[in-house]
Amino acid sequence: MKYSSDVEAIDAFVEKYNQLRSEIGKVIIGQDEVLKNIIISIFSKGHGLLVGVPGLAKTLMVNTISKALGLEYSRIQFTPDLMPSDIIGTEILDETRRFKFIRGPIFANIILADEINRTPPKTQSALLEAMQEKAITVAGQNHKLSEPFFVLATQNPIEQEGTYPLPEAQLDRFMFNIWLDYPEFEEEINIVKSTTTGELPEPEVVLHSEEILYFQRLIQKIPVPDNVYDYAVKLSIKTRPYNAQAHPWANEYLTWGAGPRASQFMIIGAKCHAILNGKYSPDIEDVQAVSLPILRHRIVRNYKAEAEGIGVEKIIDEMVKT
């Protein structure tokens, strides 16, 4: 896979992206912004936290994306009795009385961690090393995971009984917090028509792992103007209460703000967003476009914000506007 220039490679990436959306659209109707953010996460080497009520085709969406990308897909159903070894694997004695490592479902390219908040923090933390280091350690042995590697975790925002909220350290490892909403009327009509008249169409493979890794490296190389770096970092700093550059709403409504990882994700996300919108370098509008799903799970409201009904989205919107 050779291109004469980075510009040619970027144009090829956009073409592949459009083919990918077309193939996914054969199965998934609507949810355009959700799909775009998931794809941005994948090509930015990030992970996604998908929040939505049951029945919005989250599992089907991830499965369809993995097929169109030609990647190995693994679904892990998180339950209260799930153990870390059920995710990463375990060692057993083989016939020769030697320990043999049996790989768990984490050894795939795309991992769907279904209802991740249903399992205790000990098991949730089994994903931490995998998400950050792209490797796991068992009995002192380090095992590299296949690349590309992407975790998409789902949460049900309604039913909170018997759940374990994700620790901030794990939340921070997700690039995007993506909210799924109910489909529009016309979209739901099309969904019902397409799913009640026979088998769903199968998406064709658009990309392979080598191409995905190539385009991930390409996006890393995209140049960024200094004013865009300044904007992303200042936006993160604005969310941190009681510092000299804090936004007034941060001091009034927040107990905790976004860390440096938010700034990093906003830059890499803006690069990918810019490419997908026909630009060869990101501007401030691209940072603004990805800021909400990046900041949404990194700021913590105080009691005053909750009492006055000031939501996270409203706070972020206010900071972006100013």
C-alpha positions as CSV (number, residue, x, y, z in Angstrom):
1,M,0.0,0.0,0.0
2,K,1.9,3.0,-1.3
3,Y,0.8,6.5,-2.0
4,S,2.8,9.2,-3.8
5,S,2.1,11.8,-1.0
6,D,0.3,12.2,2.2
7,V,-2.3,14.3,0.4
8,E,-3.1,11.3,-1.9
9,A,-3.2,9.0,1.2
10,I,-5.7,11.4,2.9
11,D,-7.9,11.4,-0.1
12,A,-7.8,7.6,-0.2
13,F,-8.8,7.5,3.5
14,V,-11.8,9.8,2.9
15,E,-12.8,7.5,0.0
16,K,-12.5,4.4,2.2
17,Y,-14.5,6.2,4.9
18,N,-17.4,6.9,2.5
19,Q,-17.3,3.2,1.4
20,L,-17.3,2.2,5.0
21,R,-20.3,4.3,5.9
22,S,-22.1,3.0,2.8
23,E,-21.5,-0.7,3.9
24,I,-22.6,0.0,7.5
25,G,-25.7,1.8,6.2
26,K,-26.9,-1.4,4.7
27,V,-27.5,-2.7,8.2
28,I,-27.6,0.3,10.5
29,I,-30.2,3.0,9.7
30,G,-29.6,6.4,11.1
31,Q,-27.3,7.1,14.1
32,D,-25.0,9.1,11.7
33,E,-23.2,11.1,14.5
34,V,-22.7,8.0,16.6
35,L,-21.2,6.0,13.8
36,K,-18.9,9.0,12.8
37,N,-17.6,9.3,16.4
38,I,-17.0,5.5,16.7
39,I,-15.0,5.6,13.4
40,I,-13.1,8.6,14.6
41,S,-12.2,6.8,17.8
42,I,-10.9,3.7,15.9
43,F,-8.7,5.8,13.6
44,S,-7.5,8.0,16.5
45,K,-6.4,4.8,18.4
46,G,-9.0,5.6,21.1
47,H,-11.8,3.8,22.9
48,G,-15.5,4.6,23.1
49,L,-18.1,4.5,25.9
50,L,-21.6,4.0,24.4
51,V,-24.5,5.1,26.6
52,G,-28.0,4.2,25.5
53,V,-31.2,2.4,26.5
54,P,-31.6,-1.3,25.5
55,G,-32.8,-2.0,22.0
56,L,-30.9,0.7,20.0
57,A,-28.8,-1.9,18.2
58,K,-25.5,-1.2,20.0
59,T,-24.3,-4.8,19.6
60,L,-25.4,-5.0,16.0
61,M,-23.6,-1.7,15.3
62,V,-20.3,-2.8,16.7
63,N,-20.5,-6.2,15.0
64,T,-21.3,-4.5,11.6
65,I,-18.4,-2.1,11.9
66,S,-16.0,-5.0,12.7
67,K,-17.2,-6.9,9.7
68,A,-16.8,-3.9,7.4
69,L,-13.3,-3.3,8.8
70,G,-12.3,-7.0,8.4
71,L,-11.4,-7.2,12.1
72,E,-11.9,-9.9,14.7
73,Y,-14.8,-9.1,17.0
74,S,-15.4,-10.3,20.6
75,R,-18.4,-9.6,22.8
76,I,-18.0,-9.8,26.6
77,Q,-21.2,-9.7,28.7
78,F,-20.3,-8.1,32.0
79,T,-22.2,-9.6,35.0
80,P,-21.7,-9.3,38.8
81,D,-19.9,-12.7,38.9
82,L,-17.5,-12.0,36.0
83,M,-13.9,-12.5,37.0
84,P,-10.8,-10.8,35.5
85,S,-9.6,-14.2,34.2
86,D,-12.8,-14.5,32.3
87,I,-11.7,-11.5,30.3
88,I,-7.9,-11.8,29.9
89,G,-7.5,-15.6,30.2
90,T,-5.9,-18.0,32.6
91,E,-3.1,-20.5,33.0
92,I,-3.8,-24.3,33.2
93,L,-1.7,-27.4,33.5
94,D,-1.4,-29.2,30.2
95,E,-0.7,-32.9,29.6
96,T,3.1,-32.4,30.2
97,R,2.4,-30.8,33.6
98,R,3.5,-27.4,32.4
99,F,1.5,-24.2,32.7
100,K,-0.2,-23.2,29.5
101,F,-1.9,-19.8,28.9
102,I,-5.4,-20.0,27.5
103,R,-6.3,-16.7,25.9
104,G,-9.5,-14.9,27.0
105,P,-11.9,-12.9,24.8
106,I,-9.8,-9.8,25.2
107,F,-7.5,-11.1,22.4
108,A,-9.5,-9.6,19.5
109,N,-9.4,-6.4,17.5
110,I,-12.7,-4.9,18.5
111,I,-14.0,-5.7,22.0
112,L,-17.7,-5.0,23.0
113,A,-17.8,-4.7,26.8
114,D,-21.5,-5.0,27.2
115,E,-23.0,-3.3,30.3
116,I,-19.5,-2.7,31.7
117,N,-21.0,-1.1,34.9
118,R,-22.7,-4.5,35.8
119,T,-19.4,-5.9,37.1
120,P,-17.3,-4.9,40.2
121,P,-14.3,-2.6,39.9
122,K,-11.8,-5.5,40.2
123,T,-13.1,-6.9,37.0
124,Q,-13.6,-3.5,35.3
125,S,-9.9,-2.8,36.0
126,A,-8.9,-5.9,34.0
127,L,-9.5,-3.7,30.9
128,L,-7.3,-0.8,32.2
129,E,-3.9,-2.3,31.1
130,A,-5.3,-3.6,27.9
131,M,-6.8,-0.2,26.9
132,Q,-3.7,1.8,27.8
133,E,-0.8,-0.5,27.1
134,K,-2.3,-2.8,24.4
135,A,-1.0,-5.7,26.4
136,I,-1.9,-7.8,29.5
137,T,0.2,-9.4,32.2
138,V,-0.6,-12.9,33.5
139,A,1.7,-14.6,36.1
140,G,4.4,-12.1,35.3
141,Q,4.3,-12.7,31.6
142,N,3.5,-9.9,29.2
143,H,1.2,-10.7,26.3
144,K,0.8,-8.3,23.5
145,L,-2.7,-7.7,22.0
146,S,-3.3,-7.7,18.3
147,E,-3.5,-4.3,16.7
148,P,-5.6,-2.4,15.8
149,F,-7.3,-2.8,19.2
150,F,-10.5,-0.9,20.2
151,V,-12.8,-1.3,23.2
152,L,-16.4,-0.2,22.9
153,A,-18.1,-0.4,26.3
154,T,-21.9,0.0,26.7
155,Q,-23.9,1.4,29.6
156,N,-27.6,1.5,30.3
157,P,-28.3,5.1,31.6
158,I,-31.7,4.2,33.2
159,E,-31.4,1.1,35.3
160,Q,-28.8,1.8,38.0
161,E,-29.8,-0.9,40.6
162,G,-27.1,-3.4,41.0
163,T,-24.5,-1.4,39.0
164,Y,-20.9,-0.3,39.8
165,P,-20.1,3.2,38.5
166,L,-16.9,3.2,36.5
167,P,-13.9,4.7,38.4
168,E,-12.6,8.0,37.1
169,A,-9.3,6.4,36.1
170,Q,-11.1,4.0,33.8
171,L,-13.5,6.6,32.4
172,D,-10.6,8.8,31.5
173,R,-9.2,6.0,29.2
174,F,-12.3,6.3,26.9
175,M,-11.7,8.9,24.2
176,F,-15.4,9.4,23.6
177,N,-18.6,9.2,25.7
178,I,-21.2,8.7,23.0
179,W,-24.9,9.0,23.7
180,L,-27.4,7.1,21.6
181,D,-30.9,8.5,21.3
182,Y,-34.1,7.0,19.9
183,P,-34.3,7.0,16.1
184,E,-36.5,9.6,14.3
185,F,-39.9,8.5,13.1
186,E,-39.0,7.9,9.5
187,E,-35.8,6.1,10.6
188,E,-37.8,3.8,12.9
189,I,-40.2,3.0,10.0
190,N,-37.2,2.0,7.9
191,I,-35.7,0.0,10.7
192,V,-39.0,-2.0,11.2
193,K,-39.3,-2.6,7.5
194,S,-35.8,-3.8,7.0
195,T,-35.8,-6.1,10.1
196,T,-39.1,-7.8,9.7
197,T,-39.0,-8.9,6.1
198,G,-36.1,-11.4,6.1
199,E,-32.4,-11.6,6.8
200,L,-30.3,-8.5,7.2
201,P,-27.7,-7.8,4.5
202,E,-24.1,-8.5,5.2
203,P,-21.6,-5.6,4.8
204,E,-18.6,-6.2,2.6
205,V,-15.1,-5.8,3.9
206,V,-13.8,-2.3,3.1
207,L,-10.5,-2.1,5.0
208,H,-8.0,-4.6,6.5
209,S,-5.9,-4.3,9.6
210,E,-2.8,-3.3,7.8
211,E,-4.7,-0.4,6.1
212,I,-6.3,0.7,9.4
213,L,-2.8,0.8,11.1
214,Y,-1.5,2.8,8.1
215,F,-4.3,5.4,8.3
216,Q,-3.9,5.6,12.1
217,R,-0.2,6.5,11.6
218,L,-1.2,9.0,8.8
219,I,-3.6,10.8,11.1
220,Q,-0.9,11.1,13.8
221,K,1.3,13.0,11.2
222,I,-1.3,15.6,10.3
223,P,0.1,19.1,11.1
224,V,-1.8,21.2,13.6
225,P,-1.5,25.1,13.8
226,D,-0.4,26.5,17.1
227,N,-3.6,28.4,17.7
228,V,-5.5,25.0,17.6
229,Y,-3.2,23.6,20.2
230,D,-3.7,26.7,22.3
231,Y,-7.5,26.4,22.0
232,A,-7.7,22.7,23.0
233,V,-5.5,23.1,26.0
234,K,-7.3,26.3,27.2
235,L,-10.6,24.6,26.8
236,S,-9.4,21.8,29.1
237,I,-8.0,24.2,31.6
238,K,-11.3,26.2,31.6
239,T,-13.0,23.1,33.1
240,R,-10.7,22.9,36.1
241,P,-12.2,24.8,39.1
242,Y,-10.2,27.3,41.1
243,N,-7.3,28.0,38.8
244,A,-6.5,31.4,37.2
245,Q,-7.9,30.4,33.8
246,A,-11.0,28.6,35.1
247,H,-14.3,29.5,33.5
248,P,-16.8,31.1,36.0
249,W,-19.1,28.2,35.5
250,A,-16.3,25.8,36.5
251,N,-15.9,27.5,39.8
252,E,-19.7,27.6,40.3
253,Y,-20.9,24.2,39.1
254,L,-17.9,21.8,38.9
255,T,-16.0,19.8,41.5
256,W,-13.5,18.3,39.0
257,G,-12.3,19.2,35.5
258,A,-10.7,17.5,32.5
259,G,-7.1,16.4,32.6
260,P,-4.3,16.6,30.0
261,R,-5.7,13.4,28.3
262,A,-8.7,15.5,27.2
263,S,-6.4,18.0,25.4
264,Q,-4.6,15.1,23.7
265,F,-7.8,13.5,22.5
266,M,-9.3,16.8,21.3
267,I,-6.2,17.3,19.1
268,I,-6.1,13.8,17.6
269,G,-9.9,13.8,17.2
270,A,-9.8,17.2,15.5
271,K,-7.3,15.8,13.0
272,C,-9.5,12.9,12.0
273,H,-12.6,15.1,12.0
274,A,-10.9,17.6,9.7
275,I,-9.8,14.9,7.2
276,L,-13.3,13.5,7.1
277,N,-14.6,17.0,6.3
278,G,-12.3,17.7,3.4
279,K,-9.5,19.5,5.2
280,Y,-5.8,18.7,5.4
281,S,-5.3,20.3,8.8
282,P,-7.7,20.9,11.7
283,D,-9.0,24.3,12.9
284,I,-10.8,25.4,16.0
285,E,-14.1,24.3,14.6
286,D,-12.9,20.7,14.5
287,V,-11.8,20.8,18.1
288,Q,-15.3,22.2,19.0
289,A,-16.9,19.4,17.0
290,V,-15.3,16.7,19.1
291,S,-15.2,18.5,22.4
292,L,-18.6,17.4,23.8
293,P,-18.1,13.6,23.7
294,I,-14.5,14.0,24.9
295,L,-15.3,16.3,27.9
296,R,-18.7,14.8,28.8
297,H,-17.3,12.1,31.1
298,R,-14.3,14.0,32.4
299,I,-16.0,16.8,34.4
300,V,-17.9,16.3,37.6
301,R,-20.8,18.5,38.6
302,N,-21.3,19.7,42.1
303,Y,-24.6,19.7,44.1
304,K,-25.4,23.2,43.0
305,A,-25.4,22.2,39.4
306,E,-27.6,19.2,40.1
307,A,-30.0,21.3,42.2
308,E,-30.4,23.9,39.5
309,G,-30.7,21.3,36.7
310,I,-27.5,22.5,34.9
311,G,-26.4,19.6,32.8
312,V,-22.9,18.6,31.7
313,E,-23.8,19.4,28.0
314,K,-25.0,22.9,28.9
315,I,-21.8,23.6,30.9
316,I,-19.5,22.4,28.0
317,D,-21.5,24.4,25.5
318,E,-21.1,27.5,27.5
319,M,-17.4,27.0,27.8
320,V,-17.0,26.3,24.0
321,K,-19.0,29.4,23.1
322,T,-16.8,31.7,25.3
